[in-house]
């Protein structure tokens, strides 16, 4: 499963005017790169009980910005902010526990659950993964699906990919290729390489949709360009189903997009064979085997 850093949102909870002022001073100093000054300002408001400042102070200690790294102090301030109900602190504290001792996943799951119940999308995603793996909680596909779908509905691309996989395989939910395609497509369009590969496989196999090897190659190529070796391996089986056309001129340009305004990414020569994904407005989209990528060529240059 793919883990990604929690998305951190910043908002205030029950701050006094003085604490707000100190927080804003700290934020200004941080933006200027004056980390020691930011640390000082945030410590003032954190000691007054401002959860947002406690969270930012914990981040500074964890990363060693404006001070030496101190995970114990980071843990202290994360805990204070988390106990106040500050959702980013709850997810950050959970991540600290996951990186800790053998018993820590149970504590992590508890904090993720608090944040997930409050609607935090990243906590919902992480909690879903814990239930899927049985880490810190009793393994439960149905509960995993519940939290992954909740996060997916809030736009978390890895959660969309994972709930798509559960629908495709009937884990924790009733098997449904249409739902799998829906979630894979959302995540793929957001740039998730795993979802792009999975979506390509659905098109190649005709699962949840009529088989379409042009779209399969497109999504495999998008995924392969991000370094997904599985996607690169999948391309060959779909390429043989695509139309092949030869270049009929001495030298032709392959462009990044279907316009003469787009950058030239490579050149091809008379007699070269190209696999065609589709055509639009006098241009043909091609797959470039040597570059493991996609490009466009004027259709008039092909036999």
Buried (B, 14 or more C-beta within 10 A) or exposed (E): EEEEEBEBEEEEBEBEEEBBBBBEBBBEBBEEEBBEBBBBBBBBBBBBBBBBBBBBBBBBBBEEBBBEEBBEBBBBBBBBBBBBBBBBBBBBBBBBBBEBEEEBBEBBBBBBBBBBEEEBBBBBBBBBBBBBEEBBBEEBBEBBBBBBBBBBBBEBBBBBBBBBBBBBEEBBBEEBBEBBBBBBBBBBBBEBBBBBBBBBBBBBEEBBBEBBBBBBBBBBBBBBBEEBEBBBEBBEBBBEBBEEBEBEEEEBBBBBBBEEEBEEBEEBEEEEEBBBBBBEEEBBBBBBEEEBBBBBBBBEBBE
